[in-house]
């Protein structure tokens, strides 16, 4: 067996053990766990959507424990400034002023999971700094450059309050590989356990059930590159993805029709090249997790809503109805664009 094949098989078993470890503390969220794991091994960032109190922080803390490395969480507030991510000042017990590294810097290269809670409550200047850290995994401060080569950024938005919020710009949302929706559980057994089982009421104790350091996190970038090189796409699959890209810009060419929508005036901008690359990177990981070395249409279709839904931008008159339009648009594109057989 070639060394790289053995290496990929060994890492696949480890990746699946991450999901198993997280499920020891998280119930009713198998799809969310898989999507986060895909982003982790595709080395992409995630915009996590979900209702208040759904457990977004808990699931990310569970992943952080299973993956290893350091975890950091920042709360978005209207008075947060870019410098607050870099350093903080205080007066010590002796009355002397001190400067300490902020949340982005204090862990050095050990920073692996960075969670920005309610990112839309932070000012655009703060969002801009976060975007650079996401894109380049570096930050310049104190006349030097700090690197975070292993960092994955997760963010969520406050979708309830509108005052003192700064919605993410289109370019900012495009930086997130996936926009993952964490649903409120509907299964009776899951809802009953969350409400009445005391095991789910103490988060710290709950997270103790998660097996720690399942993978050597320092090798995530190496395995991610190996996955991308090993999973192939046929010519027919490539043509299919190109058609999906075309449909994201001009869905009416593929007979996509939405009730109450003028399709000629709907799209301001379709998926970007970065967005399509993100879709393919994530799809290769999904195929790898399934034990395949080639892409199939199911891989693309499973990820298209999360990889492309937030990257198709509507004209202002329809942008206000994004929540109702985006899902249906992606669903119809997937239904109408011919699937290779």
URFEN-V529971 format. One record per residue. RES is the residue in three letters. PHI is phi in degrees with one decimal (* if undefined). PSI is psi in radians with two decimals (NA if undefined). Layout:
# URFEN-V529971
RES/PHI/PSI ; RES/PHI/PSI
This chain:
# URFEN-V529971
UNK/*/2.19 ; UNK/-56.0/2.59 ; UNK/-59.5/-0.70 ; UNK/-68.3/-0.64 ; UNK/-63.5/-0.79 ; UNK/-61.5/-0.71 ; UNK/-60.7/-0.78 ; UNK/-67.5/-0.67 ; UNK/-66.7/-0.71 ; UNK/-62.9/-0.75 ; UNK/-70.6/-0.57 ; UNK/-61.4/-0.75 ; UNK/-63.9/-0.62 ; UNK/-68.5/-0.71 ; UNK/-62.4/-0.71 ; UNK/-68.8/-0.53 ; UNK/-69.7/-0.51 ; UNK/-59.6/-0.85 ; UNK/-60.9/-0.73 ; UNK/-62.1/-0.71 ; UNK/-64.8/-0.73 ; UNK/-67.6/-0.65 ; UNK/-67.1/-0.23 ; UNK/-67.3/-0.38 ; UNK/-117.6/-0.32 ; UNK/-118.9/2.20 ; UNK/-118.1/2.63 ; UNK/74.6/0.29 ; UNK/-134.2/0.67 ; UNK/-60.4/-0.71 ; UNK/-66.0/-0.71 ; UNK/-63.9/-0.74 ; UNK/-60.3/-0.76 ; UNK/-64.2/-0.74 ; UNK/-64.4/-0.74 ; UNK/-64.5/-0.68 ; UNK/-66.2/-0.67 ; UNK/-60.1/-0.84 ; UNK/-61.7/-0.67 ; UNK/-59.7/-0.80 ; UNK/-86.5/-0.21 ; UNK/-90.4/-0.08 ; UNK/59.2/0.81 ; UNK/-121.2/2.79 ; UNK/-92.9/2.78 ; UNK/-129.8/2.28 ; UNK/-96.5/1.93 ; UNK/-95.8/2.10 ; UNK/-105.7/2.58 ; UNK/167.5/2.83 ; UNK/-66.9/2.81 ; UNK/-61.5/2.37 ; UNK/78.1/0.26 ; UNK/-79.9/-0.31 ; UNK/108.5/0.45 ; UNK/-62.8/-0.80 ; UNK/-64.3/-0.68 ; UNK/-63.1/-0.78 ; UNK/-66.8/-0.60 ; UNK/-73.0/-0.64 ; UNK/-65.0/-0.62 ; UNK/-65.3/-0.77 ; UNK/-62.7/-0.76 ; UNK/-60.0/-0.70 ; UNK/-68.0/-0.73 ; UNK/-68.5/-0.66 ; UNK/-78.5/-0.62 ; UNK/93.0/-3.03 ; UNK/74.7/-2.98 ; UNK/-100.1/2.60 ; UNK/-116.0/2.42 ; UNK/-137.2/2.43 ; UNK/-125.7/2.38 ; UNK/-125.0/2.39 ; UNK/-95.3/2.19 ; UNK/-75.3/2.20 ; UNK/-137.9/2.76 ; UNK/-66.6/-0.43 ; UNK/-96.1/0.08 ; UNK/-70.3/2.32 ; UNK/-114.7/2.76 ; UNK/-53.5/-0.69 ; UNK/-62.0/-0.43 ; UNK/-66.9/-0.41 ; UNK/-79.4/-0.37 ; UNK/-95.2/-0.74 ; UNK/-152.7/2.88 ; UNK/-140.0/2.58 ; UNK/-111.7/2.63 ; UNK/-159.9/2.95 ; UNK/-107.4/2.17 ; UNK/-79.0/-3.08 ; UNK/-62.5/-0.39 ; UNK/-93.4/0.10 ; UNK/81.9/0.23 ; UNK/-98.1/2.43 ; UNK/-70.6/2.46 ; UNK/-130.5/2.63 ; UNK/-124.0/2.20 ; UNK/-121.8/2.66 ; UNK/-59.5/2.49 ; UNK/-83.5/-3.01 ; UNK/-61.5/-0.52 ; UNK/-74.8/-0.51 ; UNK/-102.8/-0.40 ; UNK/-65.9/-0.34 ; UNK/-99.0/-0.14 ; UNK/62.1/-2.49 ; UNK/-76.6/-0.03 ; UNK/-82.3/-0.10 ; UNK/-70.0/2.01 ; UNK/-114.7/-0.73 ; UNK/-121.1/2.04 ; UNK/-120.3/2.04 ; UNK/-111.5/2.05 ; UNK/-103.0/1.79 ; UNK/-81.0/2.34 ; UNK/53.9/1.03 ; UNK/-63.2/-0.47 ; UNK/-78.5/-0.04 ; UNK/-89.6/-0.15 ; UNK/-88.9/2.58 ; UNK/-63.9/2.73 ; UNK/-55.6/-0.57 ; UNK/-62.4/-0.65 ; UNK/-71.5/-0.74 ; UNK/-59.6/-0.67 ; UNK/-62.5/-0.73 ; UNK/-63.6/-0.73 ; UNK/-61.7/-0.70 ; UNK/-62.9/-0.68 ; UNK/-65.8/-0.76 ; UNK/-60.6/-0.65 ; UNK/-68.1/-0.81 ; UNK/-71.4/-0.72 ; UNK/-109.8/-0.22 ; UNK/51.1/0.67 ; UNK/-143.7/2.76 ; UNK/-145.1/2.41 ; UNK/-96.3/2.24 ; UNK/-161.1/2.60 ; UNK/54.4/0.68 ; UNK/61.6/0.52 ; UNK/-151.0/2.95 ; UNK/-107.8/2.28 ; UNK/-105.0/2.36 ; UNK/-112.4/2.49 ; UNK/-130.4/1.20 ; UNK/-65.1/-0.33 ; UNK/-107.4/0.09 ; UNK/-76.4/2.36 ; UNK/-117.0/2.23 ; UNK/-97.4/2.30 ; UNK/-119.1/2.46 ; UNK/-141.9/2.66 ; UNK/-132.6/2.94 ; UNK/-119.9/2.57 ; UNK/-79.6/1.91 ; UNK/-103.3/0.08 ; UNK/-96.6/-0.89 ; UNK/-92.8/2.43 ; UNK/-108.2/-0.40 ; UNK/-75.0/2.49 ; UNK/56.1/0.72 ; UNK/-123.8/2.69 ; UNK/-129.8/1.72 ; UNK/-61.9/2.52 ; UNK/-64.1/2.35 ; UNK/-70.5/2.84 ; UNK/-56.4/-0.78 ; UNK/-63.7/-0.57 ; UNK/-69.3/-0.77 ; UNK/-65.3/-0.55 ; UNK/-66.9/-0.34 ; UNK/-74.2/-0.29 ; UNK/-88.0/2.16 ; UNK/-59.8/-0.78 ; UNK/-132.1/2.53 ; UNK/-110.5/1.85 ; UNK/-102.7/2.21 ; UNK/-96.3/2.09 ; UNK/-95.8/1.84 ; UNK/-78.1/2.71 ; UNK/-72.6/2.20 ; UNK/-57.2/2.48 ; UNK/-112.9/-0.32 ; UNK/-68.0/2.37 ; UNK/-59.1/-0.81 ; UNK/-62.3/-0.68 ; UNK/-68.3/-0.82 ; UNK/-61.7/-0.71 ; UNK/-64.5/-0.75 ; UNK/-62.9/-0.75 ; UNK/-63.7/-0.57 ; UNK/-84.2/-0.69 ; UNK/-111.8/-0.27 ; UNK/-85.6/2.01 ; UNK/-59.5/-0.35 ; UNK/-60.8/-0.46 ; UNK/-94.2/0.07 ; UNK/-96.6/-0.27 ; UNK/-115.7/1.75 ; UNK/-63.1/-0.75 ; UNK/-61.5/-0.76 ; UNK/-67.6/-0.65 ; UNK/-60.9/-0.74 ; UNK/-69.6/-0.32 ; UNK/-64.1/-0.35 ; UNK/-75.1/-0.28 ; UNK/-80.4/2.16 ; UNK/-62.1/2.24 ; UNK/-85.9/2.68 ; UNK/50.6/0.93 ; UNK/-67.8/-0.54 ; UNK/-126.2/2.69 ; UNK/-77.1/1.70 ; UNK/-61.5/-0.39 ; UNK/-65.5/-0.26 ; UNK/-101.6/0.10 ; UNK/-58.3/-0.75 ; UNK/-65.4/-0.63 ; UNK/-67.1/-0.80 ; UNK/-68.5/-0.61 ; UNK/-60.7/-0.74 ; UNK/-65.4/-0.70 ; UNK/-64.0/-0.67 ; UNK/-62.5/-0.81 ; UNK/-62.5/-0.58 ; UNK/-79.7/-0.39 ; UNK/-95.9/-0.43 ; UNK/-94.9/2.13 ; UNK/-105.6/2.92 ; UNK/-130.2/2.37 ; UNK/-73.7/2.90 ; UNK/-62.3/-0.66 ; UNK/-66.2/-0.69 ; UNK/-66.7/-0.69 ; UNK/-61.5/-0.75 ; UNK/-63.6/-0.67 ; UNK/-62.0/-0.79 ; UNK/-66.9/-0.65 ; UNK/-63.5/-0.66 ; UNK/-66.0/-0.70 ; UNK/-61.6/-0.71 ; UNK/-61.9/-0.79 ; UNK/-61.3/-0.70 ; UNK/-67.9/-0.48 ; UNK/-68.5/-0.41 ; UNK/-93.1/-0.59 ; UNK/-140.9/1.27 ; UNK/-62.9/-0.44 ; UNK/-65.5/-0.41 ; UNK/-64.5/-0.36 ; UNK/-110.4/0.43 ; UNK/60.6/0.53 ; UNK/-80.0/2.22 ; UNK/-133.0/2.30 ; UNK/-117.8/2.36 ; UNK/-64.0/2.27 ; UNK/76.4/0.26 ; UNK/-124.5/2.28 ; UNK/-82.7/1.79 ; UNK/-62.7/-0.47 ; UNK/-71.3/-0.37 ; UNK/-112.7/0.14 ; UNK/-77.6/-0.88 ; UNK/-88.9/2.15 ; UNK/-88.9/-0.73 ; UNK/-154.6/2.35 ; UNK/-85.2/-2.96 ; UNK/-61.1/2.47 ; UNK/-84.1/2.88 ; UNK/-55.7/-0.69 ; UNK/-60.9/-0.68 ; UNK/-64.2/-0.75 ; UNK/-69.3/-0.65 ; UNK/-62.6/-0.69 ; UNK/-62.9/-0.72 ; UNK/-58.9/-0.80 ; UNK/-68.7/-0.73 ; UNK/-59.6/-0.80 ; UNK/-66.6/-0.70 ; UNK/-63.9/-0.65 ; UNK/-63.0/-0.68 ; UNK/-66.3/-0.72 ; UNK/-61.3/-0.74 ; UNK/-62.4/-0.75 ; UNK/-61.7/-0.75 ; UNK/-63.6/-0.48 ; UNK/-85.1/-0.01 ; UNK/85.4/0.33 ; UNK/-108.8/2.73 ; UNK/-111.5/0.26 ; UNK/-143.6/2.66 ; UNK/-82.6/2.57 ; UNK/-128.2/2.81 ; UNK/-55.0/-0.57 ; UNK/-58.5/-0.62 ; UNK/-62.5/-0.79 ; UNK/-66.1/-0.79 ; UNK/-67.0/-0.59 ; UNK/-67.7/-0.51 ; UNK/-103.1/-0.29 ; UNK/-55.7/-0.77 ; UNK/-59.9/-0.69 ; UNK/-80.6/-0.52 ; UNK/-90.6/-0.47 ; UNK/-114.8/-0.43 ; UNK/-56.1/-0.68 ; UNK/-87.8/0.00 ; UNK/-107.8/-0.02 ; UNK/-100.9/2.09 ; UNK/-106.8/2.33 ; UNK/-97.1/2.78 ; UNK/-65.2/2.73 ; UNK/-52.4/-0.65 ; UNK/-64.7/-0.47 ; UNK/-102.8/-0.31 ; UNK/-60.9/-0.55 ; UNK/-65.4/-0.35 ; UNK/-106.4/0.41 ; UNK/-53.4/-0.79 ; UNK/-58.0/-0.59 ; UNK/-86.1/-0.53 ; UNK/-89.5/-0.73 ; UNK/-59.1/-0.84 ; UNK/-62.4/-0.78 ; UNK/-65.9/-0.66 ; UNK/-61.2/-0.87 ; UNK/-61.6/-0.73 ; UNK/-60.8/-0.74 ; UNK/-72.0/-0.62 ; UNK/-60.5/-0.81 ; UNK/-64.4/-0.57 ; UNK/-75.5/-0.63 ; UNK/-91.8/-0.49 ; UNK/-74.6/2.17 ; UNK/-56.9/2.30 ; UNK/-92.7/2.29 ; UNK/-64.8/2.50 ; UNK/-111.0/NA
